[in-house]
Structures are given as structure tokens and as C-alpha cells.
Amino acid sequence: MSRQDTDDIWKALADPTRRAILDLLRDGPKQTTEIVDQFPDLSRFGVMKHLDVLRSARLVKTRSEGRVRINSLNAAPLRDVIERWIGKYEAFWANSLLRIRDNAEEAAAKPQAKRKRG
């Protein structure tokens, strides 16, 4: 995956409307009009621009069936981003969470130890 591909994915994910479109497509392919109907505050043109960004990032695939366009989620680029970026930090966060848990358990045990002595 090139740097430009990665940049396109992050750009696409940065917008809440585009994330909402991806959430819609997670449930299965949708016609463009079905997607437009889910965003009454946006024009058809506005939704189409968001779909163009998602297509450019390869997060959405579109096929034509006559005059109807069917959009579907392509999760492969998301997996690549997770492996490339998020996976690197997973061990760090896991260790941090374990330290927090250990500290919380230790703090919870201290009042009990004081009560037993008293």
C-alpha cells in the first residue's frame, strides 16, 4: 500500500458523513438513492461527492445495473490500515491497560487489608 493510498483512506475516514456511509454499507450493498435518502440534510450532489472520496480510497466499490448504481463496502483497505498503523500500537495499549488494571486492583486491596488489621 502506497503512502498516497494510506493518505486517501485517512482522508476518507476523517469525515463523519463518510463514516456513516460506510456504516450503512456494512449491512450490505445499497443503491445510491438509498444512501442519499439516509442523509436528508445533504443534497444528492453532496452525497455523491462523499461517495467519490470513498471510491478514490477504495473503501467503496460501485457497479452499474442498468441505470442503477449499487455501492458496496470494500473492507480490505481498512484491514491494511489496521495492520499498518493500529497493530503497531496494540501491544503498547494492551500493556498500558494491564498496568491500569493492576494499579486499580492494588488500590482496591489496600482498604481491605487495613480493615482486616483494625
C-alpha positions in Angstrom: 0.0 0.0 0.0 1.5 3.3 -1.0 1.6 6.4 1.1 -0.9 8.1 -1.2 -3.3 5.1 -0.7 -2.9 5.4 3.1 -3.5 9.2 3.0 -6.6 8.7 0.9 -8.0 6.2 3.4 -7.3 8.5 6.4 -8.9 11.4 4.5 -12.0 9.4 3.8 -12.3 8.2 7.4 -11.8 11.8 8.8 -15.3 12.8 7.8 -18.3 11.7 9.9 -20.7 11.6 6.9 -18.3 9.2 5.1 -18.0 7.0 8.2 -21.8 6.9 8.4 -22.0 5.9 4.7 -19.5 3.1 5.5 -21.7 2.0 8.4 -24.7 1.8 6.1 -22.8 -0.3 3.6 -21.6 -2.6 6.4 -25.1 -4.0 6.4 -24.9 -4.8 2.7 -24.8 -3.2 -0.7 -27.1 -0.2 -1.2 -28.3 1.7 -4.3 -27.1 5.3 -4.4 -30.6 6.6 -3.9 -30.9 4.5 -0.7 -27.8 6.2 0.6 -29.0 9.6 -0.4 -32.3 9.1 1.4 -30.4 8.5 4.6 -28.9 12.0 4.6 -31.9 14.4 4.2 -29.7 17.4 5.2 -27.4 16.8 2.2 -28.1 17.2 -1.4 -27.8 14.3 -3.8 -24.7 16.0 -5.2 -23.2 16.3 -1.7 -23.7 12.6 -1.0 -22.2 11.8 -4.4 -19.1 13.8 -3.5 -18.7 11.7 -0.4 -19.1 8.5 -2.3 -16.4 9.7 -4.8 -14.0 10.2 -1.9 -14.8 6.7 -0.6 -14.3 5.2 -4.1 -11.0 7.0 -4.5 -9.8 5.5 -1.2 -11.0 2.1 -2.5 -13.4 1.8 0.5 -16.5 1.6 -1.7 -17.0 -0.3 -4.9 -19.7 0.7 -7.3 -21.2 -1.3 -10.1 -23.9 -0.4 -12.5 -27.1 -2.4 -13.2 -28.7 -0.5 -16.0 -29.4 3.0 -14.7 -29.0 1.9 -11.0 -25.6 2.1 -9.2 -25.0 -0.4 -6.4 -22.4 0.6 -3.8 -20.7 -1.9 -1.5 -18.2 -1.8 1.2 -14.6 -2.9 0.5 -13.1 -3.6 3.9 -9.7 -4.7 2.6 -8.1 -1.2 2.8 -9.4 -0.9 6.3 -7.6 -4.1 7.2 -4.4 -2.8 5.7 -4.7 0.4 7.8 -5.3 -1.6 10.9 -2.3 -3.8 10.2 0.0 -0.9 9.3 -1.0 1.6 11.9 -3.2 0.4 14.7 -1.5 -3.0 15.0 1.8 -1.3 15.8 0.3 0.3 18.9 -1.8 -2.6 20.1 0.9 -4.0 22.4 1.5 -0.6 23.9 -2.1 -0.1 24.7 -2.5 -3.7 26.0 0.4 -3.2 28.4 -0.9 0.2 29.5 -4.4 -1.3 30.2 -2.8 -4.1 32.1 -0.9 -1.6 34.3 -4.1 0.3 34.9 -5.9 -2.8 35.9 -3.0 -3.9 38.2 -2.9 -0.5 39.9 -6.7 -0.5 40.4 -6.7 -4.0 41.9 -3.8 -3.0 44.2 -5.6 0.2 45.3 -8.8 -1.8 45.9 -7.0 -4.3 48.0 -5.3 -1.7 50.3 -8.5 -0.7 52.2 -9.4 -4.3 52.7 -6.0 -5.0 54.2 -6.4 -2.1 56.6 -9.9 -3.3 57.7 -8.5 -6.8 58.5 -5.8 -5.3 60.8 -8.2 -3.0 62.6 
